[in-house]
Amino acid sequence: MALFLVDGHALAYRSYFALIRNPLTNSRGENTSAVFGFTRQLLLLLKKYEPEYLAVVFDSGGETERHREYPEYKAHREAMPEDMESQLSRIVEVVEALGVAVVEEEGYEADDILATLARSAAARGIDVKILTGDKDLFQLLSDRVHVIRPAKGTALEDECGPEFVEERFGLRPSQIVDLLSLMGDASDNIPGVKGIGEKTALKLLHSFGTLDGILERIEEVEPAHVRKKLQDGRESALLSRELVRLKEVPLELALEDLA
């Protein structure tokens, strides 16, 4: 028994931009790349895994708690292309026509909904597979929760568990939040600590374990210029941690609703 979750907007974006140079169009000349790519991946998932529980999760598009905490959150992102935005309603129609649950919650991001559903199912002893290319969700990885990354072809064979984080970063999944809190995340405009990149952030976490551990023992950090950056960027790191950490969403939804 397993719950499969699809990061709706992430998959739609990937499908759209995968064919950006040679977009697919219908007889009216309308771009259909996102609908085509999304539908192909969803049908493949249904055929390959025959999931007992499945949901496609979308962003609601409104202001969230993160925007209120940090107005610059995602502020640099370009607006969704018009010929992609027009395809989202069709994607939802396809998902519903296939009998798959569509989940979104006003004021919350899809990542938080995915995290809430994944944690709830895992706590019940149910395996969870999340189809996404979003590295923020690596913080959820466990023996129960895996991520299927669509970025390498269309076969849905790139499944990652907690060992992926160990092999890629030398960290536990729980340390991903602190990694991004230190180095920032340009895709979401999360500031991190100015002047601290991935290499330095990893070295710090390998030595001190957590962001709290680094800040508590900051006088032990060497070299001095790195210590100074951490001292100056303390508040930014703590803010970034709040932005990166996936939150619980009060969903009026039971697992059985996703069958």
VOGU-945714 format. One record per residue (C-alpha): residue number from 1; residue in one letter; x, y, z. Coordinates in steps of 0.5 Angstrom, whole numbers, always signed. Layout:
<recs>
nr, rest, east, north, up
NUM, a, X, Y, Z
...
</recs>
This chain:
<recs>
nr, rest, east, north, up
1, m, +0, +0, +0
2, a, +3, +7, -2
3, l, +1, +14, -3
4, f, +3, +18, -9
5, l, +3, +25, -9
6, v, +4, +29, -15
7, d, +7, +37, -15
8, g, +2, +40, -20
9, h, +5, +46, -21
10, a, +13, +43, -21
11, l, +11, +38, -26
12, a, +7, +43, -31
13, y, +13, +48, -31
14, r, +17, +42, -33
15, s, +13, +40, -38
16, y, +12, +47, -41
17, f, +19, +49, -41
18, a, +22, +42, -44
19, l, +19, +44, -50
20, i, +20, +51, -50
21, r, +24, +51, -57
22, n, +19, +47, -61
23, p, +12, +48, -57
24, l, +6, +43, -59
25, t, +0, +47, -61
26, n, -7, +45, -63
27, s, -11, +46, -69
28, r, -12, +53, -66
29, g, -5, +55, -65
30, e, -5, +54, -58
31, n, +1, +52, -54
32, t, -1, +45, -51
33, s, +6, +43, -49
34, a, +4, +43, -41
35, v, -2, +39, -42
36, f, +1, +34, -46
37, g, +7, +33, -42
38, f, +3, +33, -35
39, t, -2, +28, -38
40, r, +4, +23, -41
41, q, +7, +23, -34
42, l, +1, +22, -30
43, l, -1, +16, -35
44, l, +6, +13, -34
45, l, +5, +14, -26
46, l, -2, +10, -27
47, k, +0, +5, -31
48, k, +7, +3, -28
49, y, +5, +4, -20
50, e, -3, +3, -20
51, p, -3, +7, -14
52, e, -8, +5, -9
53, y, -8, +13, -6
54, l, -6, +19, -11
55, a, -7, +26, -11
56, v, -4, +32, -15
57, v, -3, +38, -11
58, f, -3, +45, -13
59, d, -1, +52, -11
60, s, -7, +56, -9
61, g, -3, +62, -12
62, g, -5, +67, -6
63, e, -1, +70, -1
64, t, +2, +66, +4
65, e, +5, +66, +11
66, r, +12, +66, +8
67, h, +10, +72, +4
68, r, +8, +76, +10
69, e, +14, +74, +14
70, y, +19, +76, +8
71, p, +16, +80, +3
72, e, +22, +79, -2
73, y, +20, +71, -2
74, k, +20, +69, -9
75, a, +19, +76, -11
76, h, +24, +76, -17
77, r, +20, +70, -20
78, e, +18, +72, -27
79, a, +10, +72, -28
80, m, +8, +65, -31
81, p, +8, +65, -39
82, e, +0, +67, -41
83, d, +0, +61, -46
84, m, +2, +56, -40
85, e, -3, +59, -35
86, s, -8, +58, -40
87, q, -7, +51, -40
88, l, -7, +50, -32
89, s, -15, +49, -32
90, r, -14, +44, -38
91, i, -9, +40, -33
92, v, -14, +40, -28
93, e, -20, +38, -32
94, v, -15, +32, -34
95, v, -13, +30, -27
96, e, -21, +30, -25
97, a, -23, +26, -31
98, l, -18, +21, -30
99, g, -21, +20, -23
100, v, -15, +23, -19
101, a, -16, +28, -13
102, v, -14, +35, -14
103, v, -12, +38, -7
104, e, -10, +46, -6
105, e, -11, +50, +0
106, e, -12, +58, +0
107, g, -6, +61, +3
108, y, -2, +55, +3
109, e, +4, +53, -2
110, a, +3, +46, -5
111, d, +10, +44, -2
112, d, +7, +45, +5
113, i, +1, +41, +3
114, l, +5, +35, +0
115, a, +9, +35, +7
116, t, +3, +35, +11
117, l, +0, +29, +7
118, a, +6, +25, +7
119, r, +8, +26, +14
120, s, +1, +24, +16
121, a, +1, +17, +11
122, a, +8, +15, +14
123, a, +6, +16, +21
124, r, +0, +11, +19
125, g, +6, +6, +16
126, i, +4, +8, +9
127, d, +10, +9, +4
128, v, +9, +15, +0
129, k, +12, +17, -7
130, i, +12, +24, -9
131, l, +13, +26, -16
132, t, +17, +33, -16
133, g, +24, +36, -18
134, d, +24, +41, -12
135, k, +30, +40, -7
136, d, +26, +43, -1
137, l, +22, +36, -1
138, f, +29, +33, +1
139, q, +28, +34, +8
140, l, +22, +29, +8
141, l, +26, +23, +6
142, s, +26, +17, +10
143, d, +25, +10, +10
144, r, +17, +11, +9
145, v, +18, +17, +4
146, h, +21, +18, -2
147, v, +22, +23, -8
148, i, +21, +21, -15
149, r, +25, +26, -20
150, p, +22, +27, -27
151, a, +28, +31, -29
152, k, +32, +25, -32
153, g, +27, +22, -38
154, t, +20, +20, -37
155, a, +21, +13, -34
156, l, +20, +15, -27
157, e, +26, +11, -25
158, d, +30, +16, -21
159, e, +27, +15, -14
160, c, +31, +18, -8
161, g, +31, +16, -1
162, p, +35, +18, +5
163, e, +41, +15, +2
164, f, +41, +20, -4
165, v, +42, +26, +1
166, e, +48, +22, +4
167, e, +51, +21, -2
168, r, +50, +28, -5
169, f, +51, +32, +1
170, g, +54, +28, +6
171, l, +48, +30, +11
172, r, +41, +27, +14
173, p, +35, +29, +11
174, s, +33, +33, +17
175, q, +40, +37, +16
176, i, +37, +40, +9
177, v, +33, +45, +12
178, d, +40, +48, +15
179, l, +44, +47, +9
180, l, +39, +52, +5
181, s, +38, +56, +11
182, l, +46, +58, +11
183, m, +47, +58, +3
184, g, +40, +61, +1
185, d, +36, +59, -5
186, a, +36, +63, -11
187, s, +30, +60, -14
188, d, +25, +62, -8
189, n, +29, +68, -6
190, i, +31, +66, +0
191, p, +37, +70, +3
192, g, +41, +65, +7
193, v, +48, +68, +10
194, k, +51, +73, +5
195, g, +58, +70, +3
196, i, +56, +63, +5
197, g, +56, +58, -1
198, e, +54, +50, -1
199, k, +61, +48, +0
200, t, +62, +52, +6
201, a, +55, +51, +9
202, l, +57, +43, +8
203, k, +63, +44, +12
204, l, +60, +47, +17
205, l, +54, +42, +18
206, h, +59, +37, +18
207, s, +63, +40, +24
208, f, +57, +42, +28
209, g, +51, +38, +26
210, t, +46, +44, +26
211, l, +45, +51, +25
212, d, +43, +52, +32
213, g, +50, +48, +34
214, i, +54, +53, +29
215, l, +51, +59, +32
216, e, +52, +56, +39
217, r, +59, +55, +38
218, i, +60, +60, +33
219, e, +67, +62, +37
220, e, +70, +56, +35
221, v, +68, +57, +27
222, e, +74, +58, +23
223, p, +77, +62, +19
224, a, +75, +68, +22
225, h, +72, +71, +16
226, v, +67, +66, +16
227, r, +65, +67, +23
228, k, +64, +74, +22
229, k, +59, +72, +16
230, l, +55, +68, +21
231, q, +55, +73, +26
232, d, +53, +78, +21
233, g, +48, +74, +18
234, r, +45, +70, +24
235, e, +38, +73, +23
236, s, +38, +72, +16
237, a, +40, +65, +17
238, l, +34, +64, +22
239, l, +29, +67, +18
240, s, +31, +63, +12
241, r, +30, +57, +16
242, e, +23, +59, +18
243, l, +22, +60, +10
244, v, +25, +53, +8
245, r, +22, +49, +14
246, l, +15, +46, +11
247, k, +9, +47, +15
248, e, +3, +43, +17
249, v, -3, +45, +14
250, p, -10, +44, +17
251, l, -13, +40, +12
252, e, -20, +37, +12
253, l, -18, +31, +8
254, a, -18, +24, +10
255, l, -13, +19, +6
256, e, -19, +15, +4
257, d, -21, +21, +0
258, l, -15, +20, -4
259, a, -17, +13, -6
</recs>
